[in-house]
Amino acid sequence: MIDYIEEHIQDELTPDLLADIAWYSPYHFNRIFEKQTGYTLMDYVVKRKLQYALYDLAQGKKVIEIALTYGFETHAGFTKAFKKCFGSPPRLYRQHCPSSLPQKIDLSRLEQNQVGGIVMQPKLVRRSPFTIAGKTVERSIRDISYTRDSPALWNQKLFPDESIERTLYETLTPETHGEYCLNLKSEELEDGFTYLFAVNYDSGTSLPDRWTKLTIPSTTYAIFRTPLVTVEDFAVSITGTWQYILDDWLPQSSYEVDETCYDFEYYDEHCHDWEYEKVYMEIYLPIKERKQGS
């Protein structure tokens, strides 16, 4: 069915049609599809159509032309779906569109990585410099220079004597919710690194002794959202998504990692299992256009 949707991405794809092709009732097929992919059937279809629309947008096609090509009846309907998926309307997102077609989905590879569902094409976003602050812990693990070298490290109970999340918010009272997890190469530790657990830092806020403030420089990020999973599978899903990004997405893309900037993991309220039955987080990978021949 994944292949069929790809081959008919510009056609009208309805739940009844797709379920009939799969020889299931619409109800049962949707249930099976969501269990295997992490998306309801039509949510996946719409998001996949929008992934292809990104490419057409990058080629300079008009928004109304793209909307009609992928079965959206109106310009407004397409723009609303696009903004819901990517966070901004097409006219503002055009400069961040990937320059290549969406990569073919390999369910067996995703299952092997224990990702927990399908990883969609990332959002490409240019961010201005911003400052975060929080607490650090030194770790004695060799060959760790970036967050991608040791993902979801918080799962190892780095701050066992306190609720680090509550401490950060009570102390720094940031205006927006969200935690940043970064691995930083330590100059003092030859065989180790520094792990930073932080939130947004608002200027003028008093910073306690031995806390760390870090300014993240401006760059373009590929922002990946992990598939929806139960909290028991959350850490494994994050690790699997990182592996998919580095082993599958990045080599096939037209980008390379911008090594001058920080990669990091970002957790907002959507990772709270007491609020949501299934959770997700975002991975920020700094990127730049790959040089020809590299």
FIVOSE-481759 format. One line per field, with one value per residue (C-alpha): residue number from 1; x, y, z. Coordinates in steps of 0.001 Angstrom, whole numbers, plus 500000, padded with zeros to 6 digits. Example, Ala and Ser with C-alpha at 12.3 -4.5 7.8 and 13.67 -1.06 7.14 Angstrom:
2
pos	(1 2)
c1	(512300 513670)
c2	(495500 498940)
c3	(507800 507140)
//
This chain:
294
pos	(1 2 3 4 5 6 7 8 9 10 11 12 13 14 15 16 17 18 19 20 21 22 23 24 25 26 27 28 29 30 31 32 33 34 35 36 37 38 39 40 41 42 43 44 45 46 47 48 49 50 51 52 53 54 55 56 57 58 59 60 61 62 63 64 65 66 67 68 69 70 71 72 73 74 75 76 77 78 79 80 81 82 83 84 85 86 87 88 89 90 91 92 93 94 95 96 97 98 99 100 101 102 103 104 105 106 107 108 109 110 111 112 113 114 115 116 117 118 119 120 121 122 123 124 125 126 127 128 129 130 131 132 133 134 135 136 137 138 139 140 141 142 143 144 145 146 147 148 149 150 151 152 153 154 155 156 157 158 159 160 161 162 163 164 165 166 167 168 169 170 171 172 173 174 175 176 177 178 179 180 181 182 183 184 185 186 187 188 189 190 191 192 193 194 195 196 197 198 199 200 201 202 203 204 205 206 207 208 209 210 211 212 213 214 215 216 217 218 219 220 221 222 223 224 225 226 227 228 229 230 231 232 233 234 235 236 237 238 239 240 241 242 243 244 245 246 247 248 249 250 251 252 253 254 255 256 257 258 259 260 261 262 263 264 265 266 267 268 269 270 271 272 273 274 275 276 277 278 279 280 281 282 283 284 285 286 287 288 289 290 291 292 293 294)
c1	(500000 502907 504163 500676 500249 503631 502745 499347 500298 498513 495317 492292 492970 490023 489779 487299 489496 492679 490993 489363 492751 494084 491025 490040 487142 488032 487843 490165 492599 492944 493601 496301 497845 498141 499652 502368 503160 502262 499738 496079 495598 494342 496662 499540 498126 497707 501155 502789 501050 502379 505900 505723 504175 507321 509428 507096 507195 511000 510761 508915 505429 502451 500682 497259 498774 500362 497131 495101 497788 497562 493785 493194 490080 491060 494121 492865 492399 495916 497430 495608 496845 500357 500568 499282 501963 504969 504183 504058 502177 503703 504790 506951 508242 509323 512930 513289 511916 514105 515607 515028 511981 510840 512863 511271 510070 511606 509432 511812 514685 512518 511434 515050 515962 512986 511830 508188 506663 507384 509694 508441 510643 512004 511033 513912 514060 516552 516916 518449 520866 519187 520369 519640 520738 520693 522671 525491 526954 530300 530285 533293 532433 534928 534319 531338 531445 527838 524334 523911 526836 524857 521123 518406 521074 518580 517242 520310 519071 521809 520294 519113 518682 516178 513529 515785 512896 511029 514247 514951 511478 511266 514711 514733 510971 511299 508422 508085 508040 510637 513848 517075 519430 522927 526189 529126 532724 534620 538030 538904 537851 540052 537809 534531 532036 529610 525863 523642 519988 518569 515608 515284 517196 515512 517936 518022 517287 519721 521750 522772 526429 527813 524911 525744 524545 525035 524256 523315 524515 522319 522016 519549 518121 516495 513874 512696 509727 509939 506942 504211 504993 504088 506408 507931 509281 510206 513972 514375 512379 514640 517765 516235 515220 518758 520069 517576 518595 522322 522258 519348 518105 521362 523314 520390 519754 521484 522718 525590 525927 527039 529746 530160 526792 525110 522762 520265 517114 514072 511284 508062 504731 504126 506527 504463 502945 500551 498959 499232 498716 501563 504511 507076 509992 512040 515603 517433 520240 522245 522688 524155 524039 526409 529296 529219 531433 531379)
c2	(500000 502344 501704 502117 505510 506616 505504 507277 510282 512712 510636 510881 508351 507543 505194 502957 502702 501871 499404 497676 497269 495714 493427 494834 496838 500543 500273 497268 498476 501873 500165 497917 500766 503017 500224 499583 503146 505422 507365 506923 506087 509450 511440 509626 510196 513940 514322 512352 514475 517558 516073 515910 519375 520662 519543 521202 524353 524320 524033 527346 526077 528205 527275 526905 524615 522439 522360 521092 518568 516832 516906 519965 521680 525219 527352 528005 524310 523490 526387 525327 521717 522891 525238 522539 520127 522440 525321 528113 528867 527849 531370 531664 528095 528132 529092 526110 523413 520352 520355 516627 514363 512616 509499 506100 504636 501344 499856 496974 499390 501398 498231 497102 500431 500101 503579 502826 504121 506127 509147 511885 514306 516962 520585 522831 525929 528772 529824 533007 532752 531885 531266 528361 527607 524654 522052 519879 516517 515067 511645 509376 507858 507947 509326 511493 514911 515465 514693 512168 510170 509325 509978 510004 510083 511411 507852 506917 508898 511531 513627 510971 513246 515709 516353 518258 519424 520985 522556 524255 525774 526905 528517 530114 530557 530637 532142 529051 525365 522992 521245 521005 518041 518446 516556 518967 517951 518653 520304 518970 515367 513632 510557 512210 514949 517325 516721 519802 519685 523169 525449 528818 531546 534934 537849 539337 536061 535312 532153 529986 529133 526238 526401 526747 529334 528583 530631 528517 530225 530858 527996 525949 522854 519735 519084 515494 514402 510932 508637 508463 505682 504700 506003 502530 502689 506394 506185 503327 505266 508311 506211 504510 507819 509170 506024 506431 510079 509340 506023 506542 510101 512053 509980 510181 513891 516879 518036 517432 518166 521679 520714 524302 524182 522054 519165 518690 516982 519085 517981 519920 518984 516344 514025 514111 510663 511912 514190 512034 508332 508395 510766 512284 514734 516606 516153 519221 518491 521506 521186 522886 522138 519330 520367 518759 515694 515108)
c3	(500000 500697 497154 495675 497324 495953 492425 492555 494673 492338 492180 494428 497186 499440 502449 500612 497513 499416 501752 498776 497088 500292 500633 504026 505356 505736 509539 509869 507242 508877 512227 510736 508749 511806 513891 511290 510202 513106 511000 510211 506544 505335 507593 505921 502437 503018 504581 501782 499149 500918 500877 497101 497003 498716 495779 493271 495363 495195 491403 491282 490463 491467 494690 493048 490395 493083 495093 492155 491164 494541 494870 497028 495743 496735 497338 500873 501635 500467 502422 505602 505305 504435 507414 509765 508520 508181 510498 507909 504672 501317 500297 503435 503325 499675 500474 502833 500511 499838 496368 495818 495679 498875 499526 499061 502340 503413 506152 506754 507500 509867 511631 511895 513507 515907 514934 515723 512497 509365 509585 507293 505344 507717 507927 506821 508999 509245 512882 514216 517166 520463 524023 526335 529887 532229 534122 532856 533748 532672 531051 530509 527145 524287 520789 521715 520055 519016 520262 517454 518888 522026 521566 524250 526947 529525 529661 531728 534745 534607 537406 539891 542923 541505 538903 536537 534368 537308 538609 535275 534964 538590 538415 534951 534305 530483 528494 526282 527223 525790 526859 524859 525217 523809 523914 524018 523513 526731 526525 529984 529375 526822 526845 527725 527006 528679 528522 528757 529773 529183 528482 526752 528538 528717 529101 532566 534348 537164 536524 539519 540090 538047 535585 531895 529387 525694 522584 519569 516354 513349 510871 508831 510525 509190 511873 512197 514286 515792 515146 517757 520245 523793 526485 526934 523368 523410 523989 521514 518922 519309 518847 515808 514259 514642 512963 510106 509632 509504 507636 505235 504894 504952 502365 499925 500437 498870 502281 504654 508357 509242 511715 512933 514719 517363 516755 519564 520781 521630 523953 524499 526074 523366 525172 528374 528708 531399 528763 525635 525030 522496 522495 520142 520150 517542 516334 515025 512581 511298 507549 504510 500799 499915 497704 494293 494133 497914)
//
